Amino acid sequence: MASASASAFEYAPAPESRSVVDIAPSYGLFIDGEFTEAADGKVFKTVSPSTEEVLSEVAQAGAEDVERAVKAARKAFASWSALPGSERAKYLFRIARIIQERSRELAVLETLDNGKPIKETRDADLPLVAAHFFYYAGWADKLGHAGYGANPRPLGVAGQVIPWNFPLLMLAWKIAPALATGNTVVLKPAETTPLSALFFADICRQAGLPKGVVNILPGYGDAGAALVAHPDVNKVAFTGSTAVGKEIARTVAGTHKKVTLELGGKGANIVFDDAPIDQAVEGIVNGIFFNQGQVCCAGSRLLVQESIEEELLDSLKRRLSTLRLGDPLDKNTDIGAINSAEQLARITSLVDAGQAEGAERWSPACELPSSGYWFAPTLFTQVTQAHRIARDEIFGPVLSVLTFRTPDEAVAKANNTPYGLSAGIWTEKGSRILAVANKLRAGVIWSNTFNKFDPTSPFGGYKESGFGREGGRHGLEAYLDV
Amino acid sequence: MSDKTETVARLSVFKTYKLYVGGKFPRSESGRVYEVSDQKDKWLANAPLASRKDARDAVVAARKAFGAWSGATAYNRGQILYRVAEMLEGRREQFVREVAEAEGLSKSKAAAQVDAAIDRWVWYAGWTDKIAQVVGGGNPVAGPFFNLSSPEPTGVVAVLAPQESSFLGLVSVIAPVIATGNTAIVIASEKSPLPALSLGEVLATSDLPGGVVNVLSGRTAEIAAPLAAHQDVNAIDLTGADETLATELEVAAADNLKRVLRPQPVDNAGWSADPGTGRMTAFLETKTVWHPTGSLGASGSAY
């Protein structure tokens, strides 16, 4: 809320320079090592969500392009999978290093195309992207030690479909383990954030990666569906909505395709009465307002013990009043733009439903920029488990607050969801952390912290949050014939 | 007169084969049975023809049992699985006869199957407190955090037992599911369900809590369909499904994103090869827990 005069902290604008990145007026598909037009000549525009400025015009992949890309990946598979692991490793190390070298450029690019604050792309996305490639690079010549047998084999061509919330990071989560294990890749970035994947294509070129090993197909859902259904794809990896995840699971039924799905969530952040309030407040803010809440593992349900509800909410509201929303390229910005008009409409409609169903809505005084897609940090109290805002994934900066009295009640409420991706626990009592963590049906549990990620740490959900794990030794399994 | 009665052969007592659900032995709620014959079409018994309602009842029983079974110590689960092997050993002759009749095997070949099945229980009994160390562990994250990944059971698992291997195959699909703390609803081989129904009697006397394993007999397709679509079933093992049925069930299973183990090629020796850990890991979730490590600097601990 840079312009809110009530704020105790006024900051002068501190914009990161965009001159560090050179966005071409148009981009092609990246197939078999070459940029190429779509077979039917279709293109689409990608805009900056914070200004609605058109950043570039990008070729739009269709079924025919999927065919070409899969063919290229299949052709490249023979020699790529036959390379000694130590040679594949060196390609991945090269990629990791080039990403580090170009990280400032990529951070600005990602912020422009996605709308998230430069603080996050610079300090979270890009370091994690480089680390992910560095981590899996080292596995490429050690697969026999990974616990999947002496000589685990790659699957073949991996079809990968990724979302717009962490475009380059999700690309890294998909491509790094796939290449390390000897697979080749056809990846479709999201239609609202194609640019960083296309810059990654250039990094592959700089690294001298053999052509066809990585193919990038910007496009819409139809291209993703064609890729998933392609008979010569051996492995499907998807991150995105649960509804699309279920459709993919139906598509691959009866085939030999191996599948990993990383889907939605409705994470519970549980705060007990003995929690360190200031740290918990930071964790709650990080849990739901990181990346504008457009995070599958967001802590979107705050479960607070009744006896400290008032104290915690007072602190939380005070903290929210100091968040700065605005220009994502400003280094002081905490809250950036919502990624698209569609996503903004979805958030708005769920928030409206929350109000209509009787929950109490609160936002700090917050001036929204006049152009672009914006949503103020929002908090709902008086929320019941039946409210849509407590059940549906909002994927926006909206926190639903519920209360509990006993640890058993907290666990029951936390688990009362078809999702099971993440959860948080805040308490000073170690045995309570372990007891509650043990009962939560979720793949990632953050205790006295939230939204921490690391390439060595397996990530993925229980129940309808999907299956398979990405990251760590566990992440190799999805790309091996085991 | 007394001489005459002594020459009449004693009439044996037939067993009424029943389902095994929630630790009890109900008939099918539908009241239906079907004839089970040996390989030469000789009548062996009437087996319950379980209905969709029986399947749903079994899910309720399996869900009810999940909390305590998954919460039991791994050591305790191991002892109970070993107890199953002990009970099977005592009923060895019965199972040899049932397997011989079901699969048309000689007595010695059937005995080999039963022995291998008992040994497999023992093998899985030993796995309960080791699998977490093999597939879990600490992760060296780049920050001041303790980070631990541990396997946890997926939940309620529907198991379509193999159609051919009525006992060794059956044991090979049940034991790995429950060793790790899942609970199971098992659909017995359609043609040869009797060893599976007898296994229920063994499980009932092995300290295995009721509901951990539930055994249904009948038409595989009829029972499997409601299980694959059931919102409170977390996973399905399609071993006993043919290609068409497996595809249909996998589509239905997508509705709540069940974990699906597709039919795997069976080794030539018929389930005798080292099974590896794959049938356990198919029904495990990985949970990763983070906690700050703090520091012991002059400023004290820090989150």
Interface residues (C-beta under 8 A of the other chain):
Chain A: A131 G147 T242 G245 K246 E247 A249 R250 A253 G254 H256 L261 L263 P276 Q279 P418 I433 A437 L440 A442 G443 V444 I445 W446 S447 N448 T449 K452 D454 T456 S457 P458 F459 G460 Y462 K463 E464 G466 F467 R469 G472 R473 H474 V482
Chain B: V134 V135 G137 N139 P140 V141 A142 G143 F145 N147 S149 T154 N234 E243 A246 T247 E250 V251 A253 A254 D255 N256 L257 R259 R262 G278 E285 T286 K287 T288 V289 W290 H291 P292 Y303
